[in-house]
Amino acid sequence: MKRTQIQLDDATYEAVRRRAFDEGRSMASVVRESLARTFGTAVPEGRKTIKDFSFVGIGSDPNPPEGAPVSVEHDRWYVEAVAGHRDGTEKP
């Protein structure tokens, strides 16, 4: 697969965005499928939807530390971890 960039007029962009949302797909997959149909090239079997990516988030901590989410306050957590390591108060 090759990566490319295209510019769309507002009406086409909205039509692609709307179809992608309605079908739970990415805009890129809608564009790829449309181009494949237009040019008679192979359409990939089994389109991917958001449900196919259920593994996203499986690494979430069921008992996050106070002040979570770490993803938002990662700098604060890092500073606390480094400070604890330096002064010997690091928790196991």
PDB file with one MODEL, atoms N, CA, C and O in Angstrom:
MODEL        1
ATOM      1  N   MET A   1       0.853  -1.170   0.000  1.00  0.00           N
ATOM      2  CA  MET A   1       0.000   0.000   0.000  1.00  0.00           C
ATOM      3  C   MET A   1       0.899   1.232   0.000  1.00  0.00           C
ATOM      4  O   MET A   1       1.929   1.265   0.674  1.00  0.00           O
ATOM      5  N   LYS A   2       0.504   2.220  -0.748  1.00  0.00           N
ATOM      6  CA  LYS A   2       1.244   3.483  -0.843  1.00  0.00           C
ATOM      7  C   LYS A   2       0.463   4.573  -0.131  1.00  0.00           C
ATOM      8  O   LYS A   2      -0.767   4.576  -0.123  1.00  0.00           O
ATOM      9  N   ARG A   3       1.195   5.491   0.461  1.00  0.00           N
ATOM     10  CA  ARG A   3       0.574   6.619   1.153  1.00  0.00           C
ATOM     11  C   ARG A   3       0.532   7.811   0.200  1.00  0.00           C
ATOM     12  O   ARG A   3       1.490   8.072  -0.528  1.00  0.00           O
ATOM     13  N   THR A   4      -0.594   8.533   0.215  1.00  0.00           N
ATOM     14  CA  THR A   4      -0.729   9.724  -0.620  1.00  0.00           C
ATOM     15  C   THR A   4      -1.588  10.746   0.107  1.00  0.00           C
ATOM     16  O   THR A   4      -2.193  10.450   1.138  1.00  0.00           O
ATOM     17  N   GLN A   5      -1.631  11.928  -0.434  1.00  0.00           N
ATOM     18  CA  GLN A   5      -2.437  12.993   0.158  1.00  0.00           C
ATOM     19  C   GLN A   5      -3.282  13.602  -0.950  1.00  0.00           C
ATOM     20  O   GLN A   5      -2.793  13.828  -2.057  1.00  0.00           O
ATOM     21  N   ILE A   6      -4.562  13.871  -0.650  1.00  0.00           N
ATOM     22  CA  ILE A   6      -5.444  14.483  -1.638  1.00  0.00           C
ATOM     23  C   ILE A   6      -6.186  15.651  -0.996  1.00  0.00           C
ATOM     24  O   ILE A   6      -6.303  15.746   0.226  1.00  0.00           O
ATOM     25  N   GLN A   7      -6.679  16.529  -1.850  1.00  0.00           N
ATOM     26  CA  GLN A   7      -7.511  17.627  -1.382  1.00  0.00           C
ATOM     27  C   GLN A   7      -8.912  17.406  -1.929  1.00  0.00           C
ATOM     28  O   GLN A   7      -9.080  17.069  -3.102  1.00  0.00           O
ATOM     29  N   LEU A   8      -9.918  17.594  -1.081  1.00  0.00           N
ATOM     30  CA  LEU A   8     -11.311  17.394  -1.457  1.00  0.00           C
ATOM     31  C   LEU A   8     -12.080  18.694  -1.297  1.00  0.00           C
ATOM     32  O   LEU A   8     -11.803  19.487  -0.397  1.00  0.00           O
ATOM     33  N   ASP A   9     -13.050  18.902  -2.181  1.00  0.00           N
ATOM     34  CA  ASP A   9     -13.933  20.050  -1.985  1.00  0.00           C
ATOM     35  C   ASP A   9     -14.799  19.760  -0.767  1.00  0.00           C
ATOM     36  O   ASP A   9     -14.909  18.613  -0.336  1.00  0.00           O
ATOM     37  N   ASP A  10     -15.407  20.794  -0.219  1.00  0.00           N
ATOM     38  CA  ASP A  10     -16.166  20.655   1.021  1.00  0.00           C
ATOM     39  C   ASP A  10     -17.289  19.627   0.928  1.00  0.00           C
ATOM     40  O   ASP A  10     -17.488  18.845   1.859  1.00  0.00           O
ATOM     41  N   ALA A  11     -18.022  19.616  -0.176  1.00  0.00           N
ATOM     42  CA  ALA A  11     -19.153  18.691  -0.322  1.00  0.00           C
ATOM     43  C   ALA A  11     -18.677  17.237  -0.356  1.00  0.00           C
ATOM     44  O   ALA A  11     -19.292  16.367   0.261  1.00  0.00           O
ATOM     45  N   THR A  12     -17.596  16.976  -1.068  1.00  0.00           N
ATOM     46  CA  THR A  12     -17.066  15.610  -1.145  1.00  0.00           C
ATOM     47  C   THR A  12     -16.528  15.183   0.207  1.00  0.00           C
ATOM     48  O   THR A  12     -16.765  14.057   0.646  1.00  0.00           O
ATOM     49  N   TYR A  13     -15.808  16.071   0.868  1.00  0.00           N
ATOM     50  CA  TYR A  13     -15.273  15.760   2.193  1.00  0.00           C
ATOM     51  C   TYR A  13     -16.395  15.378   3.153  1.00  0.00           C
ATOM     52  O   TYR A  13     -16.294  14.379   3.864  1.00  0.00           O
ATOM     53  N   GLU A  14     -17.462  16.171   3.172  1.00  0.00           N
ATOM     54  CA  GLU A  14     -18.585  15.900   4.073  1.00  0.00           C
ATOM     55  C   GLU A  14     -19.270  14.588   3.715  1.00  0.00           C
ATOM     56  O   GLU A  14     -19.683  13.849   4.609  1.00  0.00           O
ATOM     57  N   ALA A  15     -19.398  14.284   2.425  1.00  0.00           N
ATOM     58  CA  ALA A  15     -20.024  13.025   2.011  1.00  0.00           C
ATOM     59  C   ALA A  15     -19.182  11.831   2.468  1.00  0.00           C
ATOM     60  O   ALA A  15     -19.726  10.841   2.958  1.00  0.00           O
ATOM     61  N   VAL A  16     -17.863  11.920   2.310  1.00  0.00           N
ATOM     62  CA  VAL A  16     -16.966  10.842   2.754  1.00  0.00           C
ATOM     63  C   VAL A  16     -17.006  10.723   4.268  1.00  0.00           C
ATOM     64  O   VAL A  16     -17.088   9.619   4.806  1.00  0.00           O
ATOM     65  N   ARG A  17     -16.949  11.849   4.952  1.00  0.00           N
ATOM     66  CA  ARG A  17     -16.975  11.837   6.421  1.00  0.00           C
ATOM     67  C   ARG A  17     -18.269  11.224   6.935  1.00  0.00           C
ATOM     68  O   ARG A  17     -18.256  10.417   7.865  1.00  0.00           O
ATOM     69  N   ARG A  18     -19.369  11.604   6.335  1.00  0.00           N
ATOM     70  CA  ARG A  18     -20.675  11.092   6.763  1.00  0.00           C
ATOM     71  C   ARG A  18     -20.770   9.572   6.546  1.00  0.00           C
ATOM     72  O   ARG A  18     -21.224   8.847   7.431  1.00  0.00           O
ATOM     73  N   ARG A  19     -20.341   9.093   5.368  1.00  0.00           N
ATOM     74  CA  ARG A  19     -20.396   7.654   5.109  1.00  0.00           C
ATOM     75  C   ARG A  19     -19.489   6.895   6.075  1.00  0.00           C
ATOM     76  O   ARG A  19     -19.873   5.848   6.597  1.00  0.00           O
ATOM     77  N   ALA A  20     -18.303   7.412   6.310  1.00  0.00           N
ATOM     78  CA  ALA A  20     -17.370   6.754   7.232  1.00  0.00           C
ATOM     79  C   ALA A  20     -17.986   6.660   8.622  1.00  0.00           C
ATOM     80  O   ALA A  20     -17.909   5.613   9.265  1.00  0.00           O
ATOM     81  N   PHE A  21     -18.590   7.737   9.085  1.00  0.00           N
ATOM     82  CA  PHE A  21     -19.228   7.732  10.402  1.00  0.00           C
ATOM     83  C   PHE A  21     -20.388   6.747  10.444  1.00  0.00           C
ATOM     84  O   PHE A  21     -20.502   5.953  11.378  1.00  0.00           O
ATOM     85  N   ASP A  22     -21.244   6.800   9.437  1.00  0.00           N
ATOM     86  CA  ASP A  22     -22.415   5.914   9.396  1.00  0.00           C
ATOM     87  C   ASP A  22     -22.033   4.441   9.390  1.00  0.00           C
ATOM     88  O   ASP A  22     -22.737   3.610   9.964  1.00  0.00           O
ATOM     89  N   GLU A  23     -20.916   4.118   8.742  1.00  0.00           N
ATOM     90  CA  GLU A  23     -20.491   2.726   8.620  1.00  0.00           C
ATOM     91  C   GLU A  23     -19.453   2.327   9.669  1.00  0.00           C
ATOM     92  O   GLU A  23     -19.006   1.180   9.686  1.00  0.00           O
ATOM     93  N   GLY A  24     -19.067   3.257  10.542  1.00  0.00           N
ATOM     94  CA  GLY A  24     -18.075   2.956  11.572  1.00  0.00           C
ATOM     95  C   GLY A  24     -16.716   2.635  10.990  1.00  0.00           C
ATOM     96  O   GLY A  24     -16.010   1.755  11.484  1.00  0.00           O
ATOM     97  N   ARG A  25     -16.352   3.350   9.940  1.00  0.00           N
ATOM     98  CA  ARG A  25     -15.088   3.116   9.236  1.00  0.00           C
ATOM     99  C   ARG A  25     -14.271   4.392   9.192  1.00  0.00           C
ATOM    100  O   ARG A  25     -14.754   5.465   9.553  1.00  0.00           O
ATOM    101  N   SER A  26     -13.039   4.267   8.752  1.00  0.00           N
ATOM    102  CA  SER A  26     -12.204   5.453   8.572  1.00  0.00           C
ATOM    103  C   SER A  26     -12.530   6.095   7.226  1.00  0.00           C
ATOM    104  O   SER A  26     -13.019   5.437   6.307  1.00  0.00           O
ATOM    105  N   MET A  27     -12.253   7.381   7.132  1.00  0.00           N
ATOM    106  CA  MET A  27     -12.445   8.074   5.862  1.00  0.00           C
ATOM    107  C   MET A  27     -11.518   7.481   4.805  1.00  0.00           C
ATOM    108  O   MET A  27     -11.897   7.364   3.639  1.00  0.00           O
ATOM    109  N   ALA A  28     -10.314   7.110   5.207  1.00  0.00           N
ATOM    110  CA  ALA A  28      -9.361   6.536   4.258  1.00  0.00           C
ATOM    111  C   ALA A  28      -9.901   5.258   3.626  1.00  0.00           C
ATOM    112  O   ALA A  28      -9.727   5.040   2.427  1.00  0.00           O
ATOM    113  N   SER A  29     -10.557   4.408   4.423  1.00  0.00           N
ATOM    114  CA  SER A  29     -11.082   3.158   3.864  1.00  0.00           C
ATOM    115  C   SER A  29     -12.219   3.426   2.889  1.00  0.00           C
ATOM    116  O   SER A  29     -12.361   2.716   1.893  1.00  0.00           O
ATOM    117  N   VAL A  30     -13.033   4.448   3.166  1.00  0.00           N
ATOM    118  CA  VAL A  30     -14.109   4.810   2.238  1.00  0.00           C
ATOM    119  C   VAL A  30     -13.515   5.290   0.920  1.00  0.00           C
ATOM    120  O   VAL A  30     -13.979   4.890  -0.147  1.00  0.00           O
ATOM    121  N   VAL A  31     -12.501   6.138   0.981  1.00  0.00           N
ATOM    122  CA  VAL A  31     -11.855   6.648  -0.231  1.00  0.00           C
ATOM    123  C   VAL A  31     -11.196   5.506  -0.997  1.00  0.00           C
ATOM    124  O   VAL A  31     -11.347   5.414  -2.215  1.00  0.00           O
ATOM    125  N   ARG A  32     -10.459   4.625  -0.294  1.00  0.00           N
ATOM    126  CA  ARG A  32      -9.799   3.494  -0.970  1.00  0.00           C
ATOM    127  C   ARG A  32     -10.814   2.622  -1.700  1.00  0.00           C
ATOM    128  O   ARG A  32     -10.604   2.247  -2.853  1.00  0.00           O
ATOM    129  N   GLU A  33     -11.918   2.299  -1.022  1.00  0.00           N
ATOM    130  CA  GLU A  33     -12.928   1.442  -1.631  1.00  0.00           C
ATOM    131  C   GLU A  33     -13.558   2.117  -2.849  1.00  0.00           C
ATOM    132  O   GLU A  33     -13.773   1.472  -3.875  1.00  0.00           O
ATOM    133  N   SER A  34     -13.850   3.401  -2.737  1.00  0.00           N
ATOM    134  CA  SER A  34     -14.447   4.138  -3.857  1.00  0.00           C
ATOM    135  C   SER A  34     -13.513   4.157  -5.059  1.00  0.00           C
ATOM    136  O   SER A  34     -13.953   3.943  -6.189  1.00  0.00           O
ATOM    137  N   LEU A  35     -12.241   4.410  -4.828  1.00  0.00           N
ATOM    138  CA  LEU A  35     -11.267   4.421  -5.926  1.00  0.00           C
ATOM    139  C   LEU A  35     -11.104   3.037  -6.533  1.00  0.00           C
ATOM    140  O   LEU A  35     -10.998   2.907  -7.752  1.00  0.00           O
ATOM    141  N   ALA A  36     -11.084   2.005  -5.705  1.00  0.00           N
ATOM    142  CA  ALA A  36     -10.945   0.638  -6.210  1.00  0.00           C
ATOM    143  C   ALA A  36     -12.123   0.283  -7.115  1.00  0.00           C
ATOM    144  O   ALA A  36     -11.939  -0.349  -8.155  1.00  0.00           O
ATOM    145  N   ARG A  37     -13.316   0.684  -6.726  1.00  0.00           N
ATOM    146  CA  ARG A  37     -14.503   0.422  -7.566  1.00  0.00           C
ATOM    147  C   ARG A  37     -14.422   1.201  -8.879  1.00  0.00           C
ATOM    148  O   ARG A  37     -14.729   0.665  -9.943  1.00  0.00           O
ATOM    149  N   THR A  38     -14.011   2.457  -8.799  1.00  0.00           N
ATOM    150  CA  THR A  38     -13.922   3.294  -9.995  1.00  0.00           C
ATOM    151  C   THR A  38     -12.932   2.729 -11.006  1.00  0.00           C
ATOM    152  O   THR A  38     -13.202   2.716 -12.207  1.00  0.00           O
ATOM    153  N   PHE A  39     -11.789   2.266 -10.518  1.00  0.00           N
ATOM    154  CA  PHE A  39     -10.740   1.788 -11.414  1.00  0.00           C
ATOM    155  C   PHE A  39     -10.759   0.278 -11.630  1.00  0.00           C
ATOM    156  O   PHE A  39      -9.928  -0.256 -12.366  1.00  0.00           O
ATOM    157  N   GLY A  40     -11.691  -0.403 -11.000  1.00  0.00           N
ATOM    158  CA  GLY A  40     -11.813  -1.845 -11.202  1.00  0.00           C
ATOM    159  C   GLY A  40     -10.692  -2.648 -10.578  1.00  0.00           C
ATOM    160  O   GLY A  40     -10.393  -3.759 -11.016  1.00  0.00           O
ATOM    161  N   THR A  41     -10.075  -2.084  -9.555  1.00  0.00           N
ATOM    162  CA  THR A  41      -9.021  -2.818  -8.855  1.00  0.00           C
ATOM    163  C   THR A  41      -9.641  -3.560  -7.676  1.00  0.00           C
ATOM    164  O   THR A  41     -10.799  -3.330  -7.324  1.00  0.00           O
ATOM    165  N   ALA A  42      -8.879  -4.428  -7.087  1.00  0.00           N
ATOM    166  CA  ALA A  42      -9.400  -5.282  -6.016  1.00  0.00           C
ATOM    167  C   ALA A  42      -9.840  -4.472  -4.812  1.00  0.00           C
ATOM    168  O   ALA A  42      -9.143  -3.562  -4.364  1.00  0.00           O
ATOM    169  N   VAL A  43     -11.006  -4.818  -4.298  1.00  0.00           N
ATOM    170  CA  VAL A  43     -11.498  -4.240  -3.050  1.00  0.00           C
ATOM    171  C   VAL A  43     -11.112  -5.214  -1.959  1.00  0.00           C
ATOM    172  O   VAL A  43     -11.451  -6.394  -2.050  1.00  0.00           O
ATOM    173  N   PRO A  44     -10.406  -4.757  -0.919  1.00  0.00           N
ATOM    174  CA  PRO A  44      -9.989  -5.663   0.146  1.00  0.00           C
ATOM    175  C   PRO A  44     -11.176  -6.402   0.757  1.00  0.00           C
ATOM    176  O   PRO A  44     -12.248  -5.832   0.960  1.00  0.00           O
ATOM    177  N   GLU A  45     -10.959  -7.675   1.044  1.00  0.00           N
ATOM    178  CA  GLU A  45     -11.991  -8.493   1.682  1.00  0.00           C
ATOM    179  C   GLU A  45     -12.176  -8.063   3.121  1.00  0.00           C
ATOM    180  O   GLU A  45     -11.212  -7.665   3.775  1.00  0.00           O
ATOM    181  N   GLY A  46     -13.392  -8.134   3.624  1.00  0.00           N
ATOM    182  CA  GLY A  46     -13.660  -7.897   5.046  1.00  0.00           C
ATOM    183  C   GLY A  46     -13.244  -6.527   5.528  1.00  0.00           C
ATOM    184  O   GLY A  46     -12.191  -6.379   6.147  1.00  0.00           O
ATOM    185  N   ARG A  47     -14.055  -5.526   5.252  1.00  0.00           N
ATOM    186  CA  ARG A  47     -13.736  -4.164   5.700  1.00  0.00           C
ATOM    187  C   ARG A  47     -13.603  -4.119   7.216  1.00  0.00           C
ATOM    188  O   ARG A  47     -14.314  -4.813   7.943  1.00  0.00           O
ATOM    189  N   LYS A  48     -12.690  -3.300   7.666  1.00  0.00           N
ATOM    190  CA  LYS A  48     -12.470  -3.118   9.096  1.00  0.00           C
ATOM    191  C   LYS A  48     -13.398  -2.027   9.622  1.00  0.00           C
ATOM    192  O   LYS A  48     -13.623  -1.009   8.967  1.00  0.00           O
ATOM    193  N   THR A  49     -13.926  -2.264  10.811  1.00  0.00           N
ATOM    194  CA  THR A  49     -14.709  -1.245  11.502  1.00  0.00           C
ATOM    195  C   THR A  49     -14.066  -1.039  12.865  1.00  0.00           C
ATOM    196  O   THR A  49     -13.127  -1.748  13.228  1.00  0.00           O
ATOM    197  N   ILE A  50     -14.560  -0.091  13.600  1.00  0.00           N
ATOM    198  CA  ILE A  50     -14.003   0.214  14.926  1.00  0.00           C
ATOM    199  C   ILE A  50     -14.086  -1.005  15.844  1.00  0.00           C
ATOM    200  O   ILE A  50     -13.257  -1.162  16.741  1.00  0.00           O
ATOM    201  N   LYS A  51     -15.070  -1.857  15.626  1.00  0.00           N
ATOM    202  CA  LYS A  51     -15.224  -3.051  16.462  1.00  0.00           C
ATOM    203  C   LYS A  51     -14.070  -4.038  16.271  1.00  0.00           C
ATOM    204  O   LYS A  51     -13.806  -4.857  17.151  1.00  0.00           O
ATOM    205  N   ASP A  52     -13.386  -3.965  15.135  1.00  0.00           N
ATOM    206  CA  ASP A  52     -12.250  -4.848  14.875  1.00  0.00           C
ATOM    207  C   ASP A  52     -11.019  -4.455  15.688  1.00  0.00           C
ATOM    208  O   ASP A  52     -10.030  -5.189  15.701  1.00  0.00           O
ATOM    209  N   PHE A  53     -11.065  -3.327  16.356  1.00  0.00           N
ATOM    210  CA  PHE A  53      -9.926  -2.841  17.119  1.00  0.00           C
ATOM    211  C   PHE A  53     -10.231  -2.851  18.615  1.00  0.00           C
ATOM    212  O   PHE A  53      -9.880  -1.918  19.338  1.00  0.00           O
ATOM    213  N   SER A  54     -10.887  -3.917  19.066  1.00  0.00           N
ATOM    214  CA  SER A  54     -11.295  -4.010  20.471  1.00  0.00           C
ATOM    215  C   SER A  54     -10.099  -4.101  21.418  1.00  0.00           C
ATOM    216  O   SER A  54     -10.245  -3.903  22.624  1.00  0.00           O
ATOM    217  N   PHE A  55      -8.919  -4.400  20.874  1.00  0.00           N
ATOM    218  CA  PHE A  55      -7.727  -4.503  21.712  1.00  0.00           C
ATOM    219  C   PHE A  55      -7.241  -3.147  22.207  1.00  0.00           C
ATOM    220  O   PHE A  55      -6.434  -3.084  23.135  1.00  0.00           O
ATOM    221  N   VAL A  56      -7.716  -2.066  21.607  1.00  0.00           N
ATOM    222  CA  VAL A  56      -7.298  -0.731  22.038  1.00  0.00           C
ATOM    223  C   VAL A  56      -7.780  -0.506  23.463  1.00  0.00           C
ATOM    224  O   VAL A  56      -8.970  -0.637  23.751  1.00  0.00           O
ATOM    225  N   GLY A  57      -6.873  -0.173  24.332  1.00  0.00           N
ATOM    226  CA  GLY A  57      -7.216   0.110  25.716  1.00  0.00           C
ATOM    227  C   GLY A  57      -7.117  -1.086  26.640  1.00  0.00           C
ATOM    228  O   GLY A  57      -7.432  -0.969  27.825  1.00  0.00           O
ATOM    229  N   ILE A  58      -6.681  -2.254  26.124  1.00  0.00           N
ATOM    230  CA  ILE A  58      -6.625  -3.424  27.000  1.00  0.00           C
ATOM    231  C   ILE A  58      -5.557  -3.284  28.072  1.00  0.00           C
ATOM    232  O   ILE A  58      -5.564  -4.022  29.057  1.00  0.00           O
ATOM    233  N   GLY A  59      -4.650  -2.352  27.888  1.00  0.00           N
ATOM    234  CA  GLY A  59      -3.608  -2.148  28.886  1.00  0.00           C
ATOM    235  C   GLY A  59      -4.008  -1.155  29.965  1.00  0.00           C
ATOM    236  O   GLY A  59      -3.170  -0.733  30.762  1.00  0.00           O
ATOM    237  N   SER A  60      -5.270  -0.781  29.997  1.00  0.00           N
ATOM    238  CA  SER A  60      -5.733   0.180  30.998  1.00  0.00           C
ATOM    239  C   SER A  60      -5.635  -0.414  32.391  1.00  0.00           C
ATOM    240  O   SER A  60      -5.939  -1.589  32.598  1.00  0.00           O
ATOM    241  N   ASP A  61      -5.215   0.391  33.328  1.00  0.00           N
ATOM    242  CA  ASP A  61      -5.085  -0.038  34.717  1.00  0.00           C
ATOM    243  C   ASP A  61      -6.461  -0.037  35.370  1.00  0.00           C
ATOM    244  O   ASP A  61      -7.104   1.011  35.431  1.00  0.00           O
ATOM    245  N   PRO A  62      -6.935  -1.196  35.865  1.00  0.00           N
ATOM    246  CA  PRO A  62      -8.241  -1.234  36.495  1.00  0.00           C
ATOM    247  C   PRO A  62      -8.280  -0.460  37.822  1.00  0.00           C
ATOM    248  O   PRO A  62      -9.356  -0.088  38.292  1.00  0.00           O
ATOM    249  N   ASN A  63      -7.113  -0.220  38.421  1.00  0.00           N
ATOM    250  CA  ASN A  63      -7.008   0.532  39.668  1.00  0.00           C
ATOM    251  C   ASN A  63      -6.011   1.669  39.492  1.00  0.00           C
ATOM    252  O   ASN A  63      -4.918   1.626  40.056  1.00  0.00           O
ATOM    253  N   PRO A  64      -6.379   2.687  38.713  1.00  0.00           N
ATOM    254  CA  PRO A  64      -5.418   3.753  38.433  1.00  0.00           C
ATOM    255  C   PRO A  64      -5.060   4.534  39.698  1.00  0.00           C
ATOM    256  O   PRO A  64      -5.871   4.629  40.619  1.00  0.00           O
ATOM    257  N   PRO A  65      -3.862   5.087  39.743  1.00  0.00           N
ATOM    258  CA  PRO A  65      -3.457   5.869  40.909  1.00  0.00           C
ATOM    259  C   PRO A  65      -4.310   7.123  41.043  1.00  0.00           C
ATOM    260  O   PRO A  65      -4.915   7.595  40.080  1.00  0.00           O
ATOM    261  N   GLU A  66      -4.341   7.643  42.252  1.00  0.00           N
ATOM    262  CA  GLU A  66      -5.097   8.867  42.511  1.00  0.00           C
ATOM    263  C   GLU A  66      -4.567   9.975  41.613  1.00  0.00           C
ATOM    264  O   GLU A  66      -3.358  10.109  41.424  1.00  0.00           O
ATOM    265  N   GLY A  67      -5.461  10.751  41.072  1.00  0.00           N
ATOM    266  CA  GLY A  67      -5.054  11.839  40.188  1.00  0.00           C
ATOM    267  C   GLY A  67      -4.967  11.411  38.737  1.00  0.00           C
ATOM    268  O   GLY A  67      -4.549  12.192  37.882  1.00  0.00           O
ATOM    269  N   ALA A  68      -5.357  10.173  38.448  1.00  0.00           N
ATOM    270  CA  ALA A  68      -5.319   9.683  37.067  1.00  0.00           C
ATOM    271  C   ALA A  68      -6.295  10.497  36.233  1.00  0.00           C
ATOM    272  O   ALA A  68      -7.157  11.144  36.827  1.00  0.00           O
ATOM    273  N   PRO A  69      -6.235  10.518  34.968  1.00  0.00           N
ATOM    274  CA  PRO A  69      -5.522   9.586  34.113  1.00  0.00           C
ATOM    275  C   PRO A  69      -4.070   9.984  33.901  1.00  0.00           C
ATOM    276  O   PRO A  69      -3.735  11.156  33.732  1.00  0.00           O
ATOM    277  N   VAL A  70      -3.239   8.982  33.917  1.00  0.00           N
ATOM    278  CA  VAL A  70      -1.811   9.192  33.736  1.00  0.00           C
ATOM    279  C   VAL A  70      -1.543   9.766  32.350  1.00  0.00           C
ATOM    280  O   VAL A  70      -0.620  10.561  32.174  1.00  0.00           O
ATOM    281  N   SER A  71      -2.350   9.367  31.361  1.00  0.00           N
ATOM    282  CA  SER A  71      -2.127   9.859  30.004  1.00  0.00           C
ATOM    283  C   SER A  71      -2.253  11.372  29.914  1.00  0.00           C
ATOM    284  O   SER A  71      -1.643  11.996  29.046  1.00  0.00           O
ATOM    285  N   VAL A  72      -3.032  11.961  30.796  1.00  0.00           N
ATOM    286  CA  VAL A  72      -3.215  13.401  30.793  1.00  0.00           C
ATOM    287  C   VAL A  72      -2.171  14.074  31.662  1.00  0.00           C
ATOM    288  O   VAL A  72      -1.671  15.146  31.320  1.00  0.00           O
ATOM    289  N   GLU A  73      -1.840  13.451  32.783  1.00  0.00           N
ATOM    290  CA  GLU A  73      -0.909  14.064  33.736  1.00  0.00           C
ATOM    291  C   GLU A  73       0.423  13.315  33.789  1.00  0.00           C
ATOM    292  O   GLU A  73       1.039  13.209  34.850  1.00  0.00           O
ATOM    293  N   HIS A  74       0.865  12.797  32.642  1.00  0.00           N
ATOM    294  CA  HIS A  74       2.086  11.993  32.624  1.00  0.00           C
ATOM    295  C   HIS A  74       3.306  12.751  33.104  1.00  0.00           C
ATOM    296  O   HIS A  74       4.183  12.166  33.740  1.00  0.00           O
ATOM    297  N   ASP A  75       3.382  14.049  32.811  1.00  0.00           N
ATOM    298  CA  ASP A  75       4.538  14.830  33.251  1.00  0.00           C
ATOM    299  C   ASP A  75       4.602  14.894  34.772  1.00  0.00           C
ATOM    300  O   ASP A  75       5.681  14.767  35.352  1.00  0.00           O
ATOM    301  N   ARG A  76       3.460  15.089  35.421  1.00  0.00           N
ATOM    302  CA  ARG A  76       3.436  15.144  36.888  1.00  0.00           C
ATOM    303  C   ARG A  76       3.865  13.799  37.477  1.00  0.00           C
ATOM    304  O   ARG A  76       4.659  13.757  38.416  1.00  0.00           O
ATOM    305  N   TRP A  77       3.337  12.696  36.924  1.00  0.00           N
ATOM    306  CA  TRP A  77       3.693  11.365  37.432  1.00  0.00           C
ATOM    307  C   TRP A  77       5.186  11.092  37.224  1.00  0.00           C
ATOM    308  O   TRP A  77       5.838  10.498  38.082  1.00  0.00           O
ATOM    309  N   TYR A  78       5.713  11.522  36.096  1.00  0.00           N
ATOM    310  CA  TYR A  78       7.136  11.313  35.823  1.00  0.00           C
ATOM    311  C   TYR A  78       7.988  12.076  36.834  1.00  0.00           C
ATOM    312  O   TYR A  78       8.940  11.526  37.388  1.00  0.00           O
ATOM    313  N   VAL A  79       7.652  13.326  37.072  1.00  0.00           N
ATOM    314  CA  VAL A  79       8.410  14.145  38.029  1.00  0.00           C
ATOM    315  C   VAL A  79       8.376  13.511  39.414  1.00  0.00           C
ATOM    316  O   VAL A  79       9.401  13.442  40.092  1.00  0.00           O
ATOM    317  N   GLU A  80       7.191  13.045  39.837  1.00  0.00           N
ATOM    318  CA  GLU A  80       7.076  12.402  41.151  1.00  0.00           C
ATOM    319  C   GLU A  80       7.914  11.126  41.212  1.00  0.00           C
ATOM    320  O   GLU A  80       8.555  10.859  42.228  1.00  0.00           O
ATOM    321  N   ALA A  81       7.918  10.339  40.141  1.00  0.00           N
ATOM    322  CA  ALA A  81       8.689   9.097  40.132  1.00  0.00           C
ATOM    323  C   ALA A  81      10.185   9.387  40.198  1.00  0.00           C
ATOM    324  O   ALA A  81      10.917   8.722  40.931  1.00  0.00           O
ATOM    325  N   VAL A  82      10.636  10.377  39.435  1.00  0.00           N
ATOM    326  CA  VAL A  82      12.055  10.721  39.432  1.00  0.00           C
ATOM    327  C   VAL A  82      12.452  11.290  40.793  1.00  0.00           C
ATOM    328  O   VAL A  82      13.509  10.945  41.321  1.00  0.00           O
ATOM    329  N   ALA A  83      11.624  12.150  41.359  1.00  0.00           N
ATOM    330  CA  ALA A  83      11.921  12.746  42.660  1.00  0.00           C
ATOM    331  C   ALA A  83      11.998  11.659  43.724  1.00  0.00           C
ATOM    332  O   ALA A  83      12.890  11.689  44.572  1.00  0.00           O
ATOM    333  N   GLY A  84      11.072  10.693  43.691  1.00  0.00           N
ATOM    334  CA  GLY A  84      11.091   9.600  44.660  1.00  0.00           C
ATOM    335  C   GLY A  84      12.325   8.734  44.530  1.00  0.00           C
ATOM    336  O   GLY A  84      12.853   8.238  45.526  1.00  0.00           O
ATOM    337  N   HIS A  85      12.783   8.553  43.312  1.00  0.00           N
ATOM    338  CA  HIS A  85      13.973   7.744  43.076  1.00  0.00           C
ATOM    339  C   HIS A  85      15.213   8.444  43.644  1.00  0.00           C
ATOM    340  O   HIS A  85      16.097   7.805  44.214  1.00  0.00           O
ATOM    341  N   ARG A  86      15.256   9.761  43.475  1.00  0.00           N
ATOM    342  CA  ARG A  86      16.414  10.532  43.950  1.00  0.00           C
ATOM    343  C   ARG A  86      16.509  10.577  45.461  1.00  0.00           C
ATOM    344  O   ARG A  86      17.605  10.484  46.013  1.00  0.00           O
ATOM    345  N   ASP A  87      15.368  10.720  46.147  1.00  0.00           N
ATOM    346  CA  ASP A  87      15.432  10.891  47.595  1.00  0.00           C
ATOM    347  C   ASP A  87      15.182   9.582  48.355  1.00  0.00           C
ATOM    348  O   ASP A  87      15.119   9.583  49.584  1.00  0.00           O
ATOM    349  N   GLY A  88      15.041   8.462  47.626  1.00  0.00           N
ATOM    350  CA  GLY A  88      14.896   7.157  48.269  1.00  0.00           C
ATOM    351  C   GLY A  88      13.501   6.849  48.761  1.00  0.00           C
ATOM    352  O   GLY A  88      13.314   5.854  49.461  1.00  0.00           O
ATOM    353  N   THR A  89      12.503   7.668  48.421  1.00  0.00           N
ATOM    354  CA  THR A  89      11.143   7.418  48.871  1.00  0.00           C
ATOM    355  C   THR A  89      10.313   6.686  47.805  1.00  0.00           C
ATOM    356  O   THR A  89       9.091   6.585  47.912  1.00  0.00           O
ATOM    357  N   GLU A  90      10.997   6.185  46.787  1.00  0.00           N
ATOM    358  CA  GLU A  90      10.288   5.495  45.699  1.00  0.00           C
ATOM    359  C   GLU A  90       9.520   4.304  46.253  1.00  0.00           C
ATOM    360  O   GLU A  90      10.046   3.517  47.040  1.00  0.00           O
ATOM    361  N   LYS A  91       8.284   4.190  45.833  1.00  0.00           N
ATOM    362  CA  LYS A  91       7.438   3.090  46.279  1.00  0.00           C
ATOM    363  C   LYS A  91       7.721   1.859  45.412  1.00  0.00           C
ATOM    364  O   LYS A  91       7.988   1.982  44.217  1.00  0.00           O
ATOM    365  N   PRO A  92       7.660   0.678  46.025  1.00  0.00           N
ATOM    366  CA  PRO A  92       7.913  -0.546  45.240  1.00  0.00           C
ATOM    367  C   PRO A  92       6.821  -0.816  44.245  1.00  0.00           C
ATOM    368  O   PRO A  92       6.884  -1.802  43.512  1.00  0.00           O
TER     369      PRO A  92
ENDMDL
END
